């Protein structure tokens, strides 16, 4: 019941933001939600690196998100973009090394801290920027993403809990089954097909391929977050959302699905940066 009540309140608010907020206002709203997930991510990893400056992720993740969105929406010539990308990678590499050195991170925490930053920044930045770019191109594309992820997740939950017999990843997520995974994929792709016919008047192979990849990425994202929590001995990322756990628990599938859908749509010619 708590799960349904949370969804009943949360879904209309999210849809209102998707269709009513514009430009960087929408980015700010998404970045704020992502910050909640980053905070939980840092709390989970604190077990492995208690003295490392992991809270800096709260600054680096939204900053990288903004940089990606800015680079892909404002006109920048290829030469400038090339130098900016190289400079960003260099600054991240050298800056991260210097940060851990100057913060006197204990030697036994160095590798976990490097991993937390090297994975955490793109983990949140790519998804936040992708969601912003999808909404900027067309809010209905973001609606498509939510349909794929949410309907697929719902199908996996109900089918898996009722007829799931073959465990998908028993060590990482004991309740997930192959039956639920198949149901999730089928429902997600069917939802995308309905959306394609409804919004664009035909079933487009490129868009359907992007949707199929997104459905798979969503399930991988869910499992990866479970793997992170299991590795730290944590059941839920937080308690903010009754029936759903924390913010990270709610958006884990989106973190992988959003970039995959955006890239798939670009390759299919359905969306382009800054449209």
VENHUGI-V42468 format. One line per field, one symbol per residue. burial: I if it has 24 or more other ideal C-beta (glycine too) atoms within 12 Angstrom, else O. A space follows every 50 residues. Layout:
burial = ???
//
This chain:
burial = OOOOOIIOOIOOOIOOIIOOIOOOOIIOIIIOIIIIIIIIIIIIIIOIIO OIIIIIIIIIIIIIIIIIIIIIIOOOOOOOOOOOOOOIOOOIOOIIOOII OOOOIOOOIIOIIIOIIOIIIIIIIIIIIIIIIIIIIOIOIIIIIIIIII IIIIIIIOIIOOOIOOOIOOOOIOOIIOIIIIIIIOIIIIIIIOIIOOOI OOOOOOIIIIIIIIIIIIIIIIIIIIOIIOOIOIOIIIOOIOOIIIIIII IIIIIIIIIIIIIIIIOIOIIOIOO
//
